[in-house]
């Protein structure tokens, strides 16, 4: 296989993945409205595109399969078959099957996937219902003659695999053209762009992620040099120089913003995947759930997006399984039979919020508490607030549903969700009203490459602590710090007793001079399972830092989540406080 | 391609440098550049020879003192230099006393290291080369620094952590 052919094939596989996710979306729309003729047209075009280009690049397997699928779609389109939920299921499994083929081919360009079983199912479906009444298109109102014409046009499409396809959505227009010039002019058009659910699409080019990363890295360097330059210019009296540097700073900031935005991708595709999850899950559970999405255009860093998909799937499944009640319960409670799950994404104070909201039963804090006591997670006499009780769902090994289901439960879920989101420097919040529903709020940073950091100084060295980890900072009063032999130092903070660590001893350094805790600053860290406070000499300020990976030799140091280059060009360590205190805690226990 | 070029590619070239009074050499292809000792930031829980991290034009790389690592006494009045090496795509700065010259030894001048009974591991020395009256030791940087260091750093962290507790 020569390189050109290989390139063609790889190009096709990329395109196919896009077509498949478009098609999946269309199937789901079609299910909610089986009479949507325009949608059927679109699906037909997608299948046709796929067939044409797969044959053109030499993937016969996909070509043969899509050809069969296309004929089936044609029957649907012509109203020879009625569209039912089963039909959609079959179409969706066809879609999945093609995706399997595409994935297999991506791994190995000569891969073969057996499709006989599905082809048989299609044959069965297409022969089984041939005499079904012409329902699907009748609402659109074409007369029998028109239907015949449409069929004729379609036939002419189906016969020639390489025909470029007209981008006209209304089939009647095509029919009209055919009346004017029978069987002629389609070929005059250039190949149609792949249709997508978005009505307006900006022009775009594909760039490899590696090149993008390189650009972003270089821009990061530029920003650092700019800062260094600015600091140096402060000691100079050259007015013009300082002015130029100031202006350059503005441009640099803009270049940085643009380059960072290149990594941003809209949430749309991820949200589309969720439609499918809701459909499959609710079918499996015999529930009626409708998913609506808002803010599909909200953009998010690609890396964050890739890692948020699994936790989202889990939250959605949970909402369908544990949140939404069965139809009979819902009617008994005076709710509509159809449950609704809403996915909403929006920006809030420099963060991205994704809400997963259901109108189901809500979370019963009291029941959670009972369960936790049963499982020995919580002591029976423990006083926990309603909010704390609800947060028990994030406890490892916790599942409130009596039965373990295929869909969710087994208790490995929510704690993993929480861990995954926290690994992305994000957090999860829960709001619930018993009987009304539950909202999970996933709050994420817009990007992982830059964080807001607090620069602290200790024993002459500087460190960066992610700002999102620092709950508050304070100068402890002498009477609030108690030193004990048994458990070390303790900080009294508004009725709480927090373990108080000193940064230099956490870092295993000898202290140059013994300072009173009251001369230092305590940072209260709460994102960990147990809140604690860390004493540092001084806080130098807050700034955005670009996270730089450190060499492999020291990546095993878990408490060091990376490094950042500070204004003077010297690198500083970014400290993961939660990890840093861990071994000490283990030692105490 | 000229024949001279193919001859020189048969004979691997080495960068020689001093550690104390001894002379060592590493394959030139592994060397990215040589710089003066920059400012660096110490990293806690690392062995003493791990000096810290430095900023090399926007890239943060580790810097290690090869003299301490190999237990060689640092020389006096030396122009300490840092050799930036590329080890399997990972850059590391190695501190040496001074960088001397590029060697282009004939294959016949390189011999296996003499087998010496010793408790100290010597597998990071790949061969020896006699230049005039001097002995140059060829180093396998990966062996002398990287793999081993992963464990050393981990141990150092665990040990220190216990002390804190």
Interface residues (C-beta under 8 A of the other chain):
Chain A: X217 X218 X220 X221 X224 X225 X461 X462 X505 X506 X507 X508 X509 X548 X549 X550 X551 X552 X553 X554 X556 X557 X559 X560 X563 X565 X569 X570 X571 X572 X573 X583 X584 X586 X587 X588
Chain B: X39 X40 X41 X42 X43 X44 X45 X46 X50 X53 X54 X55 X57 X58 X59 X60 X61 X62 X64 X90 X91 X92 X145 X146 X149 X150 X153 X154 X157 X158 X160 X161 X162 X163 X164 X165
